């Protein structure tokens, strides 16, 4: 299993690392994985599940 750094998560989202950190602080970000005493990351399956949970139908489209 691959563990993404917060920088890699931000890169995939097209935002800054600080934006990802703020979302996590608000409890709205992906689940974190403790890599070592001083490092955290996001397990790729957790990242993908979090992205899927954020999906919404486009305005004006019919929900399936």
mmCIF file of the N, C-alpha and C atoms, coordinates in Angstrom:
data_MODEL
# 
_entry.id   MODEL 
# 
loop_
_atom_site.group_PDB 
_atom_site.id 
_atom_site.type_symbol 
_atom_site.label_atom_id 
_atom_site.label_alt_id 
_atom_site.label_comp_id 
_atom_site.label_asym_id 
_atom_site.label_entity_id 
_atom_site.label_seq_id 
_atom_site.pdbx_PDB_ins_code 
_atom_site.Cartn_x 
_atom_site.Cartn_y 
_atom_site.Cartn_z 
_atom_site.occupancy 
_atom_site.B_iso_or_equiv 
_atom_site.pdbx_formal_charge 
_atom_site.auth_seq_id 
_atom_site.auth_comp_id 
_atom_site.auth_asym_id 
_atom_site.auth_atom_id 
_atom_site.pdbx_PDB_model_num 
ATOM 1   N N  . UNK A 1 1  ? 0.855   -1.175 0.000   1.00 0.00 ? 1  UNK A N  1 
ATOM 2   C CA . UNK A 1 1  ? 0.000   0.000  0.000   1.00 0.00 ? 1  UNK A CA 1 
ATOM 3   C C  . UNK A 1 1  ? 0.899   1.234  0.000   1.00 0.00 ? 1  UNK A C  1 
ATOM 4   N N  . UNK A 1 2  ? 0.571   2.178  -0.834  1.00 0.00 ? 2  UNK A N  1 
ATOM 5   C CA . UNK A 1 2  ? 1.333   3.418  -0.928  1.00 0.00 ? 2  UNK A CA 1 
ATOM 6   C C  . UNK A 1 2  ? 0.758   4.445  0.043   1.00 0.00 ? 2  UNK A C  1 
ATOM 7   N N  . UNK A 1 3  ? 1.651   5.181  0.715   1.00 0.00 ? 3  UNK A N  1 
ATOM 8   C CA . UNK A 1 3  ? 1.235   6.271  1.592   1.00 0.00 ? 3  UNK A CA 1 
ATOM 9   C C  . UNK A 1 3  ? 1.680   7.577  0.948   1.00 0.00 ? 3  UNK A C  1 
ATOM 10  N N  . UNK A 1 4  ? 0.726   8.462  0.712   1.00 0.00 ? 4  UNK A N  1 
ATOM 11  C CA . UNK A 1 4  ? 0.994   9.751  0.078   1.00 0.00 ? 4  UNK A CA 1 
ATOM 12  C C  . UNK A 1 4  ? 1.395   10.777 1.123   1.00 0.00 ? 4  UNK A C  1 
ATOM 13  N N  . UNK A 1 5  ? 2.339   11.633 0.776   1.00 0.00 ? 5  UNK A N  1 
ATOM 14  C CA . UNK A 1 5  ? 2.652   12.758 1.650   1.00 0.00 ? 5  UNK A CA 1 
ATOM 15  C C  . UNK A 1 5  ? 1.554   13.805 1.480   1.00 0.00 ? 5  UNK A C  1 
ATOM 16  N N  . UNK A 1 6  ? 1.483   14.753 2.386   1.00 0.00 ? 6  UNK A N  1 
ATOM 17  C CA . UNK A 1 6  ? 0.489   15.823 2.243   1.00 0.00 ? 6  UNK A CA 1 
ATOM 18  C C  . UNK A 1 6  ? 0.774   16.651 1.000   1.00 0.00 ? 6  UNK A C  1 
ATOM 19  N N  . UNK A 1 7  ? 2.036   16.779 0.645   1.00 0.00 ? 7  UNK A N  1 
ATOM 20  C CA . UNK A 1 7  ? 2.389   17.485 -0.590  1.00 0.00 ? 7  UNK A CA 1 
ATOM 21  C C  . UNK A 1 7  ? 1.821   16.746 -1.802  1.00 0.00 ? 7  UNK A C  1 
ATOM 22  N N  . UNK A 1 8  ? 1.934   15.414 -1.827  1.00 0.00 ? 8  UNK A N  1 
ATOM 23  C CA . UNK A 1 8  ? 1.405   14.630 -2.942  1.00 0.00 ? 8  UNK A CA 1 
ATOM 24  C C  . UNK A 1 8  ? -0.119  14.724 -3.006  1.00 0.00 ? 8  UNK A C  1 
ATOM 25  N N  . UNK A 1 9  ? -0.777  14.719 -1.844  1.00 0.00 ? 9  UNK A N  1 
ATOM 26  C CA . UNK A 1 9  ? -2.231  14.885 -1.819  1.00 0.00 ? 9  UNK A CA 1 
ATOM 27  C C  . UNK A 1 9  ? -2.599  16.236 -2.412  1.00 0.00 ? 9  UNK A C  1 
ATOM 28  N N  . UNK A 1 10 ? -1.897  17.278 -1.986  1.00 0.00 ? 10 UNK A N  1 
ATOM 29  C CA . UNK A 1 10 ? -2.162  18.625 -2.505  1.00 0.00 ? 10 UNK A CA 1 
ATOM 30  C C  . UNK A 1 10 ? -1.933  18.692 -4.006  1.00 0.00 ? 10 UNK A C  1 
ATOM 31  N N  . UNK A 1 11 ? -0.869  18.064 -4.481  1.00 0.00 ? 11 UNK A N  1 
ATOM 32  C CA . UNK A 1 11 ? -0.580  18.045 -5.913  1.00 0.00 ? 11 UNK A CA 1 
ATOM 33  C C  . UNK A 1 11 ? -1.712  17.394 -6.697  1.00 0.00 ? 11 UNK A C  1 
ATOM 34  N N  . UNK A 1 12 ? -2.207  16.277 -6.194  1.00 0.00 ? 12 UNK A N  1 
ATOM 35  C CA . UNK A 1 12 ? -3.305  15.580 -6.866  1.00 0.00 ? 12 UNK A CA 1 
ATOM 36  C C  . UNK A 1 12 ? -4.584  16.413 -6.879  1.00 0.00 ? 12 UNK A C  1 
ATOM 37  N N  . UNK A 1 13 ? -4.777  17.197 -5.826  1.00 0.00 ? 13 UNK A N  1 
ATOM 38  C CA . UNK A 1 13 ? -5.982  18.026 -5.733  1.00 0.00 ? 13 UNK A CA 1 
ATOM 39  C C  . UNK A 1 13 ? -5.830  19.348 -6.475  1.00 0.00 ? 13 UNK A C  1 
ATOM 40  N N  . UNK A 1 14 ? -4.602  19.734 -6.782  1.00 0.00 ? 14 UNK A N  1 
ATOM 41  C CA . UNK A 1 14 ? -4.370  21.013 -7.443  1.00 0.00 ? 14 UNK A CA 1 
ATOM 42  C C  . UNK A 1 14 ? -4.497  22.184 -6.482  1.00 0.00 ? 14 UNK A C  1 
ATOM 43  N N  . UNK A 1 15 ? -4.062  21.977 -5.246  1.00 0.00 ? 15 UNK A N  1 
ATOM 44  C CA . UNK A 1 15 ? -4.119  23.040 -4.248  1.00 0.00 ? 15 UNK A CA 1 
ATOM 45  C C  . UNK A 1 15 ? -2.814  23.040 -3.459  1.00 0.00 ? 15 UNK A C  1 
ATOM 46  N N  . UNK A 1 16 ? -2.713  23.899 -2.472  1.00 0.00 ? 16 UNK A N  1 
ATOM 47  C CA . UNK A 1 16 ? -1.498  23.956 -1.661  1.00 0.00 ? 16 UNK A CA 1 
ATOM 48  C C  . UNK A 1 16 ? -1.550  22.928 -0.536  1.00 0.00 ? 16 UNK A C  1 
ATOM 49  N N  . UNK A 1 17 ? -0.384  22.609 -0.014  1.00 0.00 ? 17 UNK A N  1 
ATOM 50  C CA . UNK A 1 17 ? -0.312  21.710 1.136   1.00 0.00 ? 17 UNK A CA 1 
ATOM 51  C C  . UNK A 1 17 ? -1.050  22.319 2.319   1.00 0.00 ? 17 UNK A C  1 
ATOM 52  N N  . UNK A 1 18 ? -0.943  23.636 2.487   1.00 0.00 ? 18 UNK A N  1 
ATOM 53  C CA . UNK A 1 18 ? -1.612  24.313 3.601   1.00 0.00 ? 18 UNK A CA 1 
ATOM 54  C C  . UNK A 1 18 ? -3.128  24.158 3.500   1.00 0.00 ? 18 UNK A C  1 
ATOM 55  N N  . UNK A 1 19 ? -3.675  24.189 2.308   1.00 0.00 ? 19 UNK A N  1 
ATOM 56  C CA . UNK A 1 19 ? -5.115  23.986 2.120   1.00 0.00 ? 19 UNK A CA 1 
ATOM 57  C C  . UNK A 1 19 ? -5.512  22.589 2.600   1.00 0.00 ? 19 UNK A C  1 
ATOM 58  N N  . UNK A 1 20 ? -4.695  21.592 2.288   1.00 0.00 ? 20 UNK A N  1 
ATOM 59  C CA . UNK A 1 20 ? -4.957  20.226 2.755   1.00 0.00 ? 20 UNK A CA 1 
ATOM 60  C C  . UNK A 1 20 ? -4.876  20.177 4.279   1.00 0.00 ? 20 UNK A C  1 
ATOM 61  N N  . UNK A 1 21 ? -3.848  20.823 4.851   1.00 0.00 ? 21 UNK A N  1 
ATOM 62  C CA . UNK A 1 21 ? -3.695  20.846 6.308   1.00 0.00 ? 21 UNK A CA 1 
ATOM 63  C C  . UNK A 1 21 ? -4.909  21.491 6.978   1.00 0.00 ? 21 UNK A C  1 
ATOM 64  N N  . UNK A 1 22 ? -5.415  22.567 6.407   1.00 0.00 ? 22 UNK A N  1 
ATOM 65  C CA . UNK A 1 22 ? -6.591  23.248 6.982   1.00 0.00 ? 22 UNK A CA 1 
ATOM 66  C C  . UNK A 1 22 ? -7.821  22.345 6.943   1.00 0.00 ? 22 UNK A C  1 
ATOM 67  N N  . UNK A 1 23 ? -8.006  21.638 5.834   1.00 0.00 ? 23 UNK A N  1 
ATOM 68  C CA . UNK A 1 23 ? -9.147  20.717 5.723   1.00 0.00 ? 23 UNK A CA 1 
ATOM 69  C C  . UNK A 1 23 ? -9.046  19.629 6.786   1.00 0.00 ? 23 UNK A C  1 
ATOM 70  N N  . UNK A 1 24 ? -7.850  19.128 7.015   1.00 0.00 ? 24 UNK A N  1 
ATOM 71  C CA . UNK A 1 24 ? -7.645  18.097 8.028   1.00 0.00 ? 24 UNK A CA 1 
ATOM 72  C C  . UNK A 1 24 ? -7.930  18.669 9.420   1.00 0.00 ? 24 UNK A C  1 
ATOM 73  N N  . UNK A 1 25 ? -7.454  19.882 9.679   1.00 0.00 ? 25 UNK A N  1 
ATOM 74  C CA . UNK A 1 25 ? -7.699  20.531 10.980  1.00 0.00 ? 25 UNK A CA 1 
ATOM 75  C C  . UNK A 1 25 ? -9.187  20.719 11.251  1.00 0.00 ? 25 UNK A C  1 
ATOM 76  N N  . UNK A 1 26 ? -9.962  20.989 10.192  1.00 0.00 ? 26 UNK A N  1 
ATOM 77  C CA . UNK A 1 26 ? -11.406 21.178 10.337  1.00 0.00 ? 26 UNK A CA 1 
ATOM 78  C C  . UNK A 1 26 ? -12.156 19.846 10.399  1.00 0.00 ? 26 UNK A C  1 
ATOM 79  N N  . UNK A 1 27 ? -11.444 18.742 10.229  1.00 0.00 ? 27 UNK A N  1 
ATOM 80  C CA . UNK A 1 27 ? -12.086 17.431 10.225  1.00 0.00 ? 27 UNK A CA 1 
ATOM 81  C C  . UNK A 1 27 ? -12.736 17.100 8.903   1.00 0.00 ? 27 UNK A C  1 
ATOM 82  N N  . UNK A 1 28 ? -12.365 17.814 7.840   1.00 0.00 ? 28 UNK A N  1 
ATOM 83  C CA . UNK A 1 28 ? -12.965 17.617 6.522   1.00 0.00 ? 28 UNK A CA 1 
ATOM 84  C C  . UNK A 1 28 ? -12.010 16.938 5.544   1.00 0.00 ? 28 UNK A C  1 
ATOM 85  N N  . UNK A 1 29 ? -10.814 16.616 5.979   1.00 0.00 ? 29 UNK A N  1 
ATOM 86  C CA . UNK A 1 29 ? -9.804  16.032 5.096   1.00 0.00 ? 29 UNK A CA 1 
ATOM 87  C C  . UNK A 1 29 ? -9.779  14.522 5.175   1.00 0.00 ? 29 UNK A C  1 
ATOM 88  N N  . UNK A 1 30 ? -8.869  13.923 4.427   1.00 0.00 ? 30 UNK A N  1 
ATOM 89  C CA . UNK A 1 30 ? -8.735  12.468 4.444   1.00 0.00 ? 30 UNK A CA 1 
ATOM 90  C C  . UNK A 1 30 ? -8.151  11.971 5.767   1.00 0.00 ? 30 UNK A C  1 
ATOM 91  N N  . UNK A 1 31 ? -8.346  10.707 6.045   1.00 0.00 ? 31 UNK A N  1 
ATOM 92  C CA . UNK A 1 31 ? -7.806  10.070 7.244   1.00 0.00 ? 31 UNK A CA 1 
ATOM 93  C C  . UNK A 1 31 ? -6.287  10.016 7.147   1.00 0.00 ? 31 UNK A C  1 
ATOM 94  N N  . UNK A 1 32 ? -5.621  10.353 8.254   1.00 0.00 ? 32 UNK A N  1 
ATOM 95  C CA . UNK A 1 32 ? -4.162  10.376 8.276   1.00 0.00 ? 32 UNK A CA 1 
ATOM 96  C C  . UNK A 1 32 ? -3.588  9.049  8.745   1.00 0.00 ? 32 UNK A C  1 
ATOM 97  N N  . UNK A 1 33 ? -2.367  8.778  8.307   1.00 0.00 ? 33 UNK A N  1 
ATOM 98  C CA . UNK A 1 33 ? -1.608  7.611  8.731   1.00 0.00 ? 33 UNK A CA 1 
ATOM 99  C C  . UNK A 1 33 ? -0.301  8.099  9.333   1.00 0.00 ? 33 UNK A C  1 
ATOM 100 N N  . UNK A 1 34 ? 0.022   7.642  10.531  1.00 0.00 ? 34 UNK A N  1 
ATOM 101 C CA . UNK A 1 34 ? 1.275   8.013  11.181  1.00 0.00 ? 34 UNK A CA 1 
ATOM 102 C C  . UNK A 1 34 ? 2.392   7.165  10.576  1.00 0.00 ? 34 UNK A C  1 
ATOM 103 N N  . UNK A 1 35 ? 3.320   7.807  9.881   1.00 0.00 ? 35 UNK A N  1 
ATOM 104 C CA . UNK A 1 35 ? 4.412   7.096  9.223   1.00 0.00 ? 35 UNK A CA 1 
ATOM 105 C C  . UNK A 1 35 ? 5.565   6.868  10.205  1.00 0.00 ? 35 UNK A C  1 
ATOM 106 N N  . UNK A 1 36 ? 5.883   7.891  10.971  1.00 0.00 ? 36 UNK A N  1 
ATOM 107 C CA . UNK A 1 36 ? 6.922   7.808  11.996  1.00 0.00 ? 36 UNK A CA 1 
ATOM 108 C C  . UNK A 1 36 ? 6.559   8.800  13.089  1.00 0.00 ? 36 UNK A C  1 
ATOM 109 N N  . UNK A 1 37 ? 7.443   8.983  14.056  1.00 0.00 ? 37 UNK A N  1 
ATOM 110 C CA . UNK A 1 37 ? 7.155   9.928  15.142  1.00 0.00 ? 37 UNK A CA 1 
ATOM 111 C C  . UNK A 1 37 ? 6.858   11.327 14.632  1.00 0.00 ? 37 UNK A C  1 
ATOM 112 N N  . UNK A 1 38 ? 7.499   11.724 13.545  1.00 0.00 ? 38 UNK A N  1 
ATOM 113 C CA . UNK A 1 38 ? 7.384   13.106 13.070  1.00 0.00 ? 38 UNK A CA 1 
ATOM 114 C C  . UNK A 1 38 ? 6.744   13.245 11.689  1.00 0.00 ? 38 UNK A C  1 
ATOM 115 N N  . UNK A 1 39 ? 6.304   12.131 11.097  1.00 0.00 ? 39 UNK A N  1 
ATOM 116 C CA . UNK A 1 39 ? 5.754   12.203 9.739   1.00 0.00 ? 39 UNK A CA 1 
ATOM 117 C C  . UNK A 1 39 ? 4.363   11.592 9.676   1.00 0.00 ? 39 UNK A C  1 
ATOM 118 N N  . UNK A 1 40 ? 3.501   12.267 8.928   1.00 0.00 ? 40 UNK A N  1 
ATOM 119 C CA . UNK A 1 40 ? 2.169   11.741 8.664   1.00 0.00 ? 40 UNK A CA 1 
ATOM 120 C C  . UNK A 1 40 ? 1.958   11.691 7.166   1.00 0.00 ? 40 UNK A C  1 
ATOM 121 N N  . UNK A 1 41 ? 1.013   10.905 6.748   1.00 0.00 ? 41 UNK A N  1 
ATOM 122 C CA . UNK A 1 41 ? 0.660   10.807 5.348   1.00 0.00 ? 41 UNK A CA 1 
ATOM 123 C C  . UNK A 1 41 ? -0.768  10.321 5.237   1.00 0.00 ? 41 UNK A C  1 
ATOM 124 N N  . UNK A 1 42 ? -1.152  10.007 4.016   1.00 0.00 ? 42 UNK A N  1 
ATOM 125 C CA . UNK A 1 42 ? -2.497  9.514  3.750   1.00 0.00 ? 42 UNK A CA 1 
ATOM 126 C C  . UNK A 1 42 ? -2.366  8.242  2.917   1.00 0.00 ? 42 UNK A C  1 
ATOM 127 N N  . UNK A 1 43 ? -2.890  7.133  3.443   1.00 0.00 ? 43 UNK A N  1 
ATOM 128 C CA . UNK A 1 43 ? -2.866  5.882  2.686   1.00 0.00 ? 43 UNK A CA 1 
ATOM 129 C C  . UNK A 1 43 ? -3.680  6.092  1.413   1.00 0.00 ? 43 UNK A C  1 
ATOM 130 N N  . UNK A 1 44 ? -3.147  5.619  0.300   1.00 0.00 ? 44 UNK A N  1 
ATOM 131 C CA . UNK A 1 44 ? -3.814  5.849  -0.984  1.00 0.00 ? 44 UNK A CA 1 
ATOM 132 C C  . UNK A 1 44 ? -5.267  5.366  -0.998  1.00 0.00 ? 44 UNK A C  1 
ATOM 133 N N  . UNK A 1 45 ? -5.585  4.188  -0.428  1.00 0.00 ? 45 UNK A N  1 
ATOM 134 C CA . UNK A 1 45 ? -6.998  3.789  -0.388  1.00 0.00 ? 45 UNK A CA 1 
ATOM 135 C C  . UNK A 1 45 ? -7.870  4.773  0.407   1.00 0.00 ? 45 UNK A C  1 
ATOM 136 N N  . UNK A 1 46 ? -7.317  5.345  1.488   1.00 0.00 ? 46 UNK A N  1 
ATOM 137 C CA . UNK A 1 46 ? -8.063  6.343  2.266   1.00 0.00 ? 46 UNK A CA 1 
ATOM 138 C C  . UNK A 1 46 ? -8.270  7.613  1.450   1.00 0.00 ? 46 UNK A C  1 
ATOM 139 N N  . UNK A 1 47 ? -7.255  8.007  0.701   1.00 0.00 ? 47 UNK A N  1 
ATOM 140 C CA . UNK A 1 47 ? -7.373  9.184  -0.171  1.00 0.00 ? 47 UNK A CA 1 
ATOM 141 C C  . UNK A 1 47 ? -8.471  8.958  -1.212  1.00 0.00 ? 47 UNK A C  1 
ATOM 142 N N  . UNK A 1 48 ? -8.446  7.801  -1.858  1.00 0.00 ? 48 UNK A N  1 
ATOM 143 C CA . UNK A 1 48 ? -9.436  7.514  -2.904  1.00 0.00 ? 48 UNK A CA 1 
ATOM 144 C C  . UNK A 1 48 ? -10.853 7.455  -2.330  1.00 0.00 ? 48 UNK A C  1 
ATOM 145 N N  . UNK A 1 49 ? -11.011 6.852  -1.142  1.00 0.00 ? 49 UNK A N  1 
ATOM 146 C CA . UNK A 1 49 ? -12.324 6.786  -0.497  1.00 0.00 ? 49 UNK A CA 1 
ATOM 147 C C  . UNK A 1 49 ? -12.813 8.190  -0.134  1.00 0.00 ? 49 UNK A C  1 
ATOM 148 N N  . UNK A 1 50 ? -11.902 9.036  0.354   1.00 0.00 ? 50 UNK A N  1 
ATOM 149 C CA . UNK A 1 50 ? -12.255 10.409 0.716   1.00 0.00 ? 50 UNK A CA 1 
ATOM 150 C C  . UNK A 1 50 ? -12.694 11.189 -0.525  1.00 0.00 ? 50 UNK A C  1 
ATOM 151 N N  . UNK A 1 51 ? -11.960 11.060 -1.618  1.00 0.00 ? 51 UNK A N  1 
ATOM 152 C CA . UNK A 1 51 ? -12.325 11.742 -2.867  1.00 0.00 ? 51 UNK A CA 1 
ATOM 153 C C  . UNK A 1 51 ? -13.705 11.271 -3.326  1.00 0.00 ? 51 UNK A C  1 
ATOM 154 N N  . UNK A 1 52 ? -13.934 9.978  -3.284  1.00 0.00 ? 52 UNK A N  1 
ATOM 155 C CA . UNK A 1 52 ? -15.236 9.433  -3.705  1.00 0.00 ? 52 UNK A CA 1 
ATOM 156 C C  . UNK A 1 52 ? -16.356 9.984  -2.836  1.00 0.00 ? 52 UNK A C  1 
ATOM 157 N N  . UNK A 1 53 ? -16.113 10.144 -1.543  1.00 0.00 ? 53 UNK A N  1 
ATOM 158 C CA . UNK A 1 53 ? -17.144 10.650 -0.635  1.00 0.00 ? 53 UNK A CA 1 
ATOM 159 C C  . UNK A 1 53 ? -17.472 12.118 -0.895  1.00 0.00 ? 53 UNK A C  1 
ATOM 160 N N  . UNK A 1 54 ? -16.595 12.828 -1.585  1.00 0.00 ? 54 UNK A N  1 
ATOM 161 C CA . UNK A 1 54 ? -16.781 14.250 -1.863  1.00 0.00 ? 54 UNK A CA 1 
ATOM 162 C C  . UNK A 1 54 ? -17.522 14.501 -3.179  1.00 0.00 ? 54 UNK A C  1 
ATOM 163 N N  . UNK A 1 55 ? -17.794 13.464 -3.940  1.00 0.00 ? 55 UNK A N  1 
ATOM 164 C CA . UNK A 1 55 ? -18.437 13.628 -5.250  1.00 0.00 ? 55 UNK A CA 1 
ATOM 165 C C  . UNK A 1 55 ? -19.880 14.076 -5.081  1.00 0.00 ? 55 UNK A C  1 
ATOM 166 N N  . UNK A 1 56 ? -20.280 14.995 -5.918  1.00 0.00 ? 56 UNK A N  1 
ATOM 167 C CA . UNK A 1 56 ? -21.653 15.511 -5.934  1.00 0.00 ? 56 UNK A CA 1 
ATOM 168 C C  . UNK A 1 56 ? -22.092 15.638 -7.395  1.00 0.00 ? 56 UNK A C  1 
ATOM 169 N N  . UNK A 1 57 ? -23.386 15.481 -7.666  1.00 0.00 ? 57 UNK A N  1 
ATOM 170 C CA . UNK A 1 57 ? -23.864 15.682 -9.034  1.00 0.00 ? 57 UNK A CA 1 
ATOM 171 C C  . UNK A 1 57 ? -23.703 17.159 -9.424  1.00 0.00 ? 57 UNK A C  1 
ATOM 172 N N  . UNK A 1 58 ? -23.498 17.377 -10.698 1.00 0.00 ? 58 UNK A N  1 
ATOM 173 C CA . UNK A 1 58 ? -23.366 18.739 -11.204 1.00 0.00 ? 58 UNK A CA 1 
ATOM 174 C C  . UNK A 1 58 ? -24.686 19.467 -11.039 1.00 0.00 ? 58 UNK A C  1 
ATOM 175 N N  . UNK A 1 59 ? -24.643 20.770 -10.749 1.00 0.00 ? 59 UNK A N  1 
ATOM 176 C CA . UNK A 1 59 ? -25.891 21.539 -10.617 1.00 0.00 ? 59 UNK A CA 1 
ATOM 177 C C  . UNK A 1 59 ? -26.722 21.426 -11.901 1.00 0.00 ? 59 UNK A C  1 
ATOM 178 N N  . UNK A 1 60 ? -28.000 21.175 -11.723 1.00 0.00 ? 60 UNK A N  1 
ATOM 179 C CA . UNK A 1 60 ? -28.898 21.076 -12.873 1.00 0.00 ? 60 UNK A CA 1 
ATOM 180 C C  . UNK A 1 60 ? -28.973 19.694 -13.477 1.00 0.00 ? 60 UNK A C  1 
ATOM 181 N N  . UNK A 1 61 ? -28.098 18.774 -13.077 1.00 0.00 ? 61 UNK A N  1 
ATOM 182 C CA . UNK A 1 61 ? -28.168 17.427 -13.625 1.00 0.00 ? 61 UNK A CA 1 
ATOM 183 C C  . UNK A 1 61 ? -29.068 16.572 -12.735 1.00 0.00 ? 61 UNK A C  1 
ATOM 184 N N  . UNK A 1 62 ? -29.573 15.498 -13.307 1.00 0.00 ? 62 UNK A N  1 
ATOM 185 C CA . UNK A 1 62 ? -30.419 14.587 -12.538 1.00 0.00 ? 62 UNK A CA 1 
ATOM 186 C C  . UNK A 1 62 ? -29.536 13.634 -11.756 1.00 0.00 ? 62 UNK A C  1 
ATOM 187 N N  . UNK A 1 63 ? -29.821 13.459 -10.477 1.00 0.00 ? 63 UNK A N  1 
ATOM 188 C CA . UNK A 1 63 ? -29.085 12.498 -9.652  1.00 0.00 ? 63 UNK A CA 1 
ATOM 189 C C  . UNK A 1 63 ? -29.517 11.102 -10.039 1.00 0.00 ? 63 UNK A C  1 
ATOM 190 N N  . UNK A 1 64 ? -28.554 10.200 -10.141 1.00 0.00 ? 64 UNK A N  1 
ATOM 191 C CA . UNK A 1 64 ? -28.862 8.824  -10.535 1.00 0.00 ? 64 UNK A CA 1 
ATOM 192 C C  . UNK A 1 64 ? -29.359 8.013  -9.370  1.00 0.00 ? 64 UNK A C  1 
# 
